[in-house]
Amino acid sequence: MVSVSFGDVTPPMARLRDAGMRTTTQVCALSDLDAAHEAGVDVVVVRGAEGGGHGRNSMGTLPLLQMVLERSDRPVLAAGGIFNHRGLAAVLAAGAVGAWVGTAFLGCTEAAMSSAERAHLFTAAETAFGRVFDVAQRYPWPHGYGGRALRNRFFAE
């Protein structure tokens, strides 16, 4: 399965489908769901505002998940704010077929993080959403898609 997200997913989805690949995309709003359906994705990943990394900061995972489940005939995974068995149970109870987790894997010993970074990540009380890290690194992310990361002095300044 190949995941393509954030921006116009139609051209790559067509190429992937022509190559016989299964596809998925993250949706952060109902307008993203419409685009995903039009592009013919096989699996929808609902990514709520509390998700780490890139996405939109528009709606929480559970409210968006419920709306997407009412409007999609595709398998739906939930992403955003799911980091243990309780979060997985919640999205399964809501109707998702599974969870799409990212930040949780940073807790694995195989992740390229020091033990101090790992401890900070999983004990942090506050995150921030914005484009500051992408702008500083000159990453050309589409406007409208920021990133959720730990709040720090660089972000604040």
Residue frames relative to the residue before (quaternion, step in Angstrom):
aa qw qx qy qz dx dy dz
M 1.0000 0.0000 0.0000 0.0000 0.00 0.00 0.00
V 0.1800 -0.7705 0.6063 0.0798 3.53 -1.04 0.89
S 0.2018 -0.7746 0.5914 0.0973 3.56 -0.93 0.96
V 0.0010 -0.7584 0.6508 -0.0359 3.54 -0.91 1.04
S 0.0753 0.8228 -0.5547 0.0985 3.57 -0.67 1.07
F 0.8286 0.3191 -0.2153 0.4065 3.50 -1.46 0.26
G 0.7635 0.1990 -0.2107 0.5771 3.50 0.01 1.35
D 0.7213 -0.3927 0.3164 0.4748 3.57 -1.25 -0.34
V 0.1515 -0.8322 0.5306 0.0532 3.57 -0.30 1.26
T 0.4676 0.7264 -0.4247 0.2707 3.60 1.21 -0.28
P 0.6949 0.4708 -0.3250 0.4358 3.68 0.66 -0.88
P 0.7040 0.4300 -0.3148 0.4695 3.65 0.75 -0.81
M 0.6102 0.5533 -0.3625 0.4360 3.61 1.04 -0.66
A 0.6380 0.5223 -0.3310 0.4589 3.59 0.98 -0.79
R 0.6601 0.4977 -0.3076 0.4710 3.61 0.92 -0.87
L 0.6661 0.4995 -0.3057 0.4621 3.58 0.93 -0.85
R 0.6457 0.5111 -0.3183 0.4696 3.58 0.95 -0.85
D 0.6429 0.5220 -0.3152 0.4635 3.60 0.99 -0.85
A 0.6878 0.4574 -0.2702 0.4946 3.58 1.16 -0.61
G 0.5567 -0.6491 0.3681 0.3651 3.59 1.29 0.10
M 0.4704 0.6838 -0.4333 0.3513 3.58 1.23 0.33
R 0.4153 -0.6348 0.5863 0.2843 3.53 -1.27 0.52
T 0.1564 -0.8242 0.5428 0.0406 3.57 -1.00 0.81
T 0.0420 -0.7594 0.6477 0.0449 3.50 -1.34 0.42
T 0.0554 -0.7647 0.6387 0.0641 3.51 -1.32 0.35
Q 0.4497 -0.6569 0.5300 0.2922 3.53 -1.24 0.49
V 0.1227 -0.7627 0.6297 0.0816 3.55 -1.03 0.82
C 0.1801 -0.8001 0.5695 0.0558 3.53 -0.90 1.03
A 0.7644 0.1372 -0.0725 0.6258 3.57 1.34 -0.13
L 0.6484 -0.5309 0.3653 0.4054 3.58 -1.19 0.37
S 0.5968 0.5512 -0.3741 0.4472 3.60 1.08 -0.55
D 0.6113 0.5292 -0.3450 0.4766 3.59 1.12 -0.62
L 0.6214 0.5433 -0.3408 0.4501 3.59 1.05 -0.74
D 0.6329 0.5246 -0.3329 0.4620 3.58 0.94 -0.84
A 0.6655 0.4954 -0.2977 0.4724 3.58 0.93 -0.90
A 0.6359 0.5305 -0.3258 0.4562 3.60 1.01 -0.79
H 0.6518 0.5030 -0.3108 0.4750 3.57 0.95 -0.86
E 0.6634 0.5069 -0.3029 0.4596 3.57 0.92 -0.90
A 0.6743 0.4850 -0.2855 0.4780 3.58 1.10 -0.71
G 0.4593 -0.7254 0.4136 0.3030 3.58 1.27 -0.24
V 0.2318 0.7906 -0.5405 0.1705 3.61 1.04 0.60
D 0.4728 -0.6853 0.4879 0.2623 3.54 -1.18 0.64
V 0.7905 0.1205 -0.0240 0.6000 3.58 1.05 -0.83
V 0.2457 -0.7591 0.5888 0.1295 3.56 -1.01 0.88
V 0.1499 -0.7529 0.6348 0.0877 3.57 -1.00 0.90
V 0.2292 -0.7590 0.5982 0.1162 3.56 -0.60 1.19
R 0.0623 -0.8101 0.5828 -0.0100 3.57 -0.56 1.19
G 0.2331 -0.8064 0.5345 0.0986 3.53 -0.40 1.26
A 0.7115 -0.4874 0.3194 0.3927 3.52 -1.32 0.39
E 0.6685 0.5112 -0.3221 0.4337 3.59 1.08 -0.54
G 0.4419 0.7022 -0.4479 0.3331 3.59 1.27 0.03
G 0.4556 -0.6685 0.5182 0.2776 3.55 -1.09 0.73
G 0.7453 0.3817 -0.2829 0.4677 3.55 -1.21 0.39
H 0.7881 -0.3647 0.2462 0.4304 3.53 -1.27 -0.45
G 0.3336 0.7022 -0.5860 0.2284 3.52 -1.24 0.66
R 0.5603 -0.5400 0.4661 0.4209 3.52 -1.23 -0.54
N 0.3740 -0.7169 0.5482 0.2137 3.52 -1.21 0.48
S 0.3621 0.8140 -0.3980 0.2190 3.55 1.11 0.69
M 0.8235 -0.0299 0.0640 0.5629 3.63 0.90 -0.75
G 0.5475 -0.6270 0.4513 0.3216 3.55 -1.12 0.69
T 0.6760 -0.5284 0.3425 0.3828 3.55 -1.22 0.54
L 0.7263 0.4608 -0.2866 0.4219 3.61 0.63 -1.02
P 0.6630 0.4716 -0.3443 0.4685 3.67 0.82 -0.72
L 0.6681 0.4906 -0.3072 0.4675 3.60 0.92 -0.88
L 0.6159 0.5543 -0.3438 0.4418 3.58 0.98 -0.81
Q 0.6650 0.5080 -0.3102 0.4511 3.58 0.86 -0.91
M 0.6687 0.4939 -0.3034 0.4656 3.59 0.94 -0.85
V 0.6598 0.5011 -0.3144 0.4634 3.58 0.95 -0.84
L 0.6415 0.5327 -0.3315 0.4414 3.60 0.93 -0.82
E 0.6428 0.5165 -0.3159 0.4693 3.59 1.12 -0.62
R 0.7766 0.3822 -0.1614 0.4741 3.59 1.15 -0.64
S 0.7345 0.4125 -0.2351 0.4849 3.61 1.18 -0.18
D 0.2817 -0.7458 0.5802 0.1668 3.53 -1.11 0.77
R 0.5431 0.6120 -0.3889 0.4235 3.59 1.32 0.10
P 0.5872 -0.5149 0.4486 0.4346 3.60 -1.20 0.26
V 0.1568 -0.7997 0.5776 0.0468 3.56 -0.98 0.92
L 0.1571 -0.7462 0.6434 0.0674 3.53 -0.98 1.02
A 0.2933 -0.7514 0.5628 0.1809 3.58 -1.16 0.54
A 0.0319 -0.7876 0.6152 -0.0138 3.57 -1.05 0.84
G 0.6634 0.5000 -0.3824 0.4046 3.54 -1.12 0.68
G 0.8544 0.0252 -0.0553 0.5161 3.55 -0.44 1.20
I 0.5598 0.5772 -0.3959 0.4435 3.60 1.23 0.28
F 0.1545 0.8255 -0.5300 0.1174 3.58 -0.39 1.14
N 0.7909 0.1534 -0.1550 0.5717 3.60 1.18 0.17
H 0.7768 -0.3651 0.2510 0.4476 3.55 -1.34 -0.09
R 0.6208 0.5502 -0.3530 0.4327 3.61 1.03 -0.58
G 0.6569 0.4930 -0.3049 0.4821 3.57 0.97 -0.85
L 0.6310 0.5208 -0.3302 0.4707 3.57 1.01 -0.80
A 0.6519 0.5160 -0.3168 0.4566 3.60 0.90 -0.89
A 0.6417 0.5395 -0.3233 0.4388 3.58 0.99 -0.83
V 0.7241 0.4249 -0.2720 0.4703 3.61 0.79 -0.93
L 0.6011 0.5304 -0.3642 0.4741 3.61 1.13 -0.52
A 0.6477 0.5127 -0.3129 0.4688 3.58 1.00 -0.83
A 0.6561 0.5092 -0.3079 0.4642 3.58 1.10 -0.66
G 0.6579 -0.5398 0.3072 0.4260 3.61 1.20 -0.34
A 0.4689 0.6517 -0.4655 0.3726 3.60 1.23 0.01
V 0.4595 -0.6710 0.5021 0.2941 3.58 -1.19 0.51
G 0.7959 -0.0976 0.0660 0.5939 3.58 1.27 -0.20
A 0.4499 -0.6609 0.5262 0.2896 3.52 -1.34 -0.15
W 0.2530 -0.7141 0.6368 0.1432 3.51 -1.27 0.65
V 0.0162 0.8314 -0.5529 0.0525 3.57 -0.26 1.21
G 0.1515 -0.7872 0.5931 0.0742 3.53 -1.13 0.66
T 0.7209 0.4471 -0.2587 0.4620 3.54 0.55 -1.18
A 0.5964 0.5863 -0.3684 0.4060 3.60 1.00 -0.74
F 0.6533 0.5215 -0.3220 0.4445 3.59 1.05 -0.69
L 0.5522 0.5980 -0.4056 0.4159 3.60 1.18 -0.28
G 0.6028 0.5586 -0.3494 0.4500 3.58 1.27 -0.23
C 0.5349 0.6293 -0.4031 0.3942 3.58 1.25 -0.21
T 0.5710 -0.6085 0.4263 0.3492 3.55 -1.09 0.67
E 0.6244 0.5571 -0.3377 0.4309 3.60 1.15 -0.50
A 0.5392 0.6265 -0.4063 0.3894 3.60 1.20 -0.37
A 0.4676 -0.6912 0.4856 0.2605 3.55 -1.06 0.81
M 0.4387 0.6512 -0.4918 0.3763 3.56 0.55 1.21
S 0.4677 -0.6343 0.5247 0.3220 3.54 -1.15 0.56
S 0.6345 -0.5238 0.3899 0.4137 3.57 -1.21 0.34
A 0.6221 0.5343 -0.3434 0.4578 3.62 1.08 -0.65
E 0.6506 0.4991 -0.3171 0.4765 3.60 0.96 -0.83
R 0.6425 0.5283 -0.3147 0.4573 3.56 0.96 -0.88
A 0.6603 0.5029 -0.3068 0.4659 3.58 0.90 -0.91
H 0.6479 0.5137 -0.3148 0.4660 3.58 0.98 -0.85
L 0.6432 0.5419 -0.3227 0.4341 3.59 0.91 -0.90
F 0.7910 0.3576 -0.1762 0.4641 3.56 0.80 -1.00
T 0.6890 0.3978 -0.3074 0.5220 3.58 1.24 0.22
A 0.4298 0.7137 -0.4590 0.3085 3.59 1.26 -0.04
A 0.3441 -0.7612 0.5221 0.1717 3.53 -0.99 0.87
E 0.8128 0.2032 -0.0727 0.5411 3.60 1.15 -0.39
T 0.1331 -0.7606 0.6299 0.0831 3.52 -1.09 0.80
A 0.2552 -0.7436 0.5947 0.1678 3.54 -1.31 0.20
F 0.2077 -0.7604 0.6024 0.1255 3.55 -1.17 0.58
G 0.3756 0.7146 -0.5324 0.2548 3.55 -0.87 0.92
R 0.5472 -0.6206 0.4640 0.3164 3.53 -1.35 -0.21
V 0.3632 0.7919 -0.4516 0.1923 3.57 1.29 -0.06
F 0.6809 0.4820 -0.3108 0.4555 3.62 0.87 -0.83
D 0.6461 0.5069 -0.3206 0.4721 3.61 1.01 -0.74
V 0.6539 0.5058 -0.3161 0.4655 3.58 0.93 -0.88
A 0.6647 0.5140 -0.3068 0.4470 3.58 0.91 -0.92
Q 0.7414 0.3829 -0.2158 0.5071 3.58 1.07 -0.72
R 0.4170 -0.7420 0.4220 0.3123 3.55 1.40 0.08
Y 0.2917 0.7356 -0.5461 0.2749 3.58 1.01 0.84
P 0.3468 -0.7821 0.4832 0.1858 3.62 -0.74 0.98
W 0.1006 0.8064 -0.5748 0.0957 3.61 0.75 0.97
P 0.5486 -0.6044 0.4499 0.3623 3.59 -1.05 0.67
H 0.5275 -0.5988 0.4874 0.3543 3.57 -1.06 0.75
G 0.6872 0.4341 -0.3467 0.4681 3.55 -1.05 0.75
Y 0.7219 0.3155 -0.2175 0.5762 3.57 1.27 -0.30
G 0.0555 -0.7942 0.6051 -0.0055 3.51 -0.43 1.23
G 0.4210 -0.6880 0.5182 0.2844 3.51 -1.22 -0.44
R 0.2949 -0.7199 0.5977 0.1938 3.54 -1.13 0.70
A 0.1069 0.7773 -0.6065 0.1283 3.54 -0.83 1.07
L 0.6548 -0.4691 0.3844 0.4510 3.54 -1.25 0.03
R 0.4591 -0.6584 0.5208 0.2907 3.54 -1.01 0.83
N 0.0836 0.7837 -0.6110 0.0747 3.53 -0.95 0.92
R 0.7249 -0.4389 0.2978 0.4396 3.56 -1.29 0.11
F 0.6143 0.5514 -0.3539 0.4397 3.61 0.98 -0.78
F 0.6568 0.5066 -0.3067 0.4667 3.57 0.90 -0.91
A 0.6804 0.5037 -0.2925 0.4448 3.57 0.86 -0.93
E 0.7048 0.4542 -0.2693 0.4737 3.58 0.97 -0.82
